[in-house]
Amino acid sequence: MIDRTKARLLALAGIIIFVSTIAVLLARQFNMGPERPAPAFRTFGPGSAPVQIYEYTDFACPACRYAAVKVDEMIKIYGPGLRVSFKHYPLVNIHPWSFHAAAYADCAGEQGKFKEYSELLFENQEKWGTAKVKPGEFEAFAVRLKLDWPKMAACADSPEVLNRLKLDIAEGDMKGVDATPTFFVNGKRAVGAGQLVEQARKFDNILRAAKP
């Protein structure tokens, strides 16, 4: 009787693993999976915009720095026709401080300076990205922007912020993100600024089709 029970449990476990694996593969193939809204300070453009872009990024990634410039250009060109939501995907195996950078950027966002703090992180990647000890730039950027550093430091260690970042990473994993920057433009994947620019060539058509 015990052997039969064990066999059933093992069979059930096998089915669960199989179903979970298929679900992950389908999510990666079709860009499915949870699409949590980014915090308001990480979102630019109206919710009704015909072009919706989700970007998974890493502040220590040179390609992400280049892509950020392209995204800013697109926001200026397409205005209310475009909505960009930033998601964090720090590649901590090669960028040891990128998770910390993401946390501090979000906490700067809580004080109304996400964009400004992000720009300083991108512009100064070489100063903090590969530091051997915790970079002093995180505090220096906050002081430069006249942010409340003690409040920001406490925020960066808070469970709420840490969980938010971990959920971004988990969501990226579910969608098969394995490089930064990775974009999802109206659900279609684009890896790197080059592929994003290729998709941007269709934006005018999308915006025309969306007009009443």
N, C-alpha and C positions, 0 to 999 in steps of 0.2 A: 504493500500500500504506500509506504514511504517512497519507494523507488518510483512508483507511478506519479506521485505528487511532484517529486523532483523533476521528473521528465516533463511534466506539464508546465512547470515553472520555467524550465529551460527553454521549452518550445515557445512559451509566451514571451520570454525575454528576447528570443531570436526574432520573433515577429515584430516586436516593438523597435528593435534596432534596425530591422529591414525597412520598416515604414518610416522611421526617422531619417534614415539615409536617403531614401527616395524623396522625402519632403525637402531635404536640404539640396539635393541635386536639382529638383524642379525649381526651387527658389532661385538657385544660381543661374539656371538656364533661362528662366523667364523673368528674372529680376523681381521675383515675388518677395514676400516676407513683410515684416512689420515696417510701416512708414510712419514713424513718430514725427510729429511736428517739431522743428527746431525751436529753441527759445526765440522770443521776439527780437532780441538784440542780435541774433545770428541770422535773421531773415530780412531780405531786402526786396521790396516790391509788393504789389497788392496780391491778396489771395486769389483774386479772379484772373490773374494774368494768364494768357493762353500758353505761354512757355514757362514751364516749371522746371527748375534745375536744382538738384540736390548734389552737393559737392562733398566728397569725403577727402579730408585734407590733413596734412601734417606740417606744423610750423617749421620743422627743421629740414623739410624737403625742398631742395632747390627748384625742382619742377613745379612744386606748389607755389613757390614765390613767383615764378614766371606766369603761371596760370592765373594767379590773383590779379595781375595787371590786365590780362585779357578779360577776365570776368568784370572788372571795373569798367573797362571800355564798353563791354556789351550792355551793362546797366545804363551807362550814359546814352548809348545809341538807341536802345529799345524802350527805355523808360518804363511806363506802366505795363507794357506788354510782356515784361520779364519779371519773374520772381526767383530769387536765388536763396537757397537755404544751405547753410554750412553745417556739416557734420564732422566731428573729430574722428580721425583714424590714425593715431600716433603709432608709428612703426618703431616701438621701443627697442626692438632687437638691434637696430642700427642707429637709432637716434635716442640716446638714453634719457634726454630731458624733454622730449616732445610731449609726453603725457603731462608733465608739470606745466609746460608752456600752455597747453590747452586749458588746464584748470585755471591758471592765472588769467588767460584771455577771457574765459567765461566770467570770472569774478570781476574783471575790469568791465565786462558787459553789464554786470549787476549794478555798476556805478555809472553806466551810460557811455563807456568808452571802449567797447569791444573792437570796433573798426580801427580806432587809433592805436590801441595796444597791439592788435594783430599786425598792423603795418610795421610797427617797430620790431616785432618778432621776426617778420620776414626780412626786413632790411638788414638786420644784424645777426643773421643765422650763424655766420662764421665765428661770432664772438661767444655764443652760448651753446650752440648745437652739439659740440663735441667736448665740452668742458669735463675735466676730471672730477671736479667737485661742483656742488650746486652753484649755478651761475648767479653772480650778483646783479646781472642785467635785469632779472625779473623785478627786483625792487627798484632798480634805477629807472626802468621804464615807467613804473607806477609813480615815482616821485616826479619824473619829467612831465607826466600828464596830470599832476596834482590830484592823484587818487589817494584814498585813505589806505595806506599800506598795511597797518595792523589788521584792519577789517578785511582787506583783500587776502592776507596770508591765512587768516582764520577761515575765510570762505573756501580757499583752495584745498583745505584739509577736511572740509565738511562732508558728511556722508551723502548729502543731496547732490553736490557737485561731482563727487567721485562716482556715484551711481549713474549720473547722467552721462558721464564720459564712457563708462563701461557699457552702457546700453547703446551708445553710438557705435562702439567697436563691435558689439555683438550683432547689431543690425547690419553693419558692413560685412561681417563674416557671413551672415545669412545670405547676403546678396552676392557673395563671391568676390568681394573687394580684396585684392591682393597687391595693389600698387596704388601710389598716390601721385597726383590727384586722380580720383575716379569720379566721373559725373554720371548722373542719370537725368537725361533731358526728356521730359514727358515719358519717363519709363525706359528710355533707350540708353544703353551704356555707352560712355565715351571715356577712354583712358588717356589722360594727358591733354595738354592744351591744344595739340594738333587735331586730335579727333573732335574736341569741343568746337574748334573753329570750323571743321567740316560740317558739323551739324548746324552751326550758326547760319550757314548759307541757306538753310531752309526756313529760318525764322520769319523772313518777310512773307513767305507763302502761308505759314501758320497764322500769322497775325492778320493777313488779308482774309483768310478763310473764317477767322473768328469774328469778323465785323458783321453786325446785323444787316 
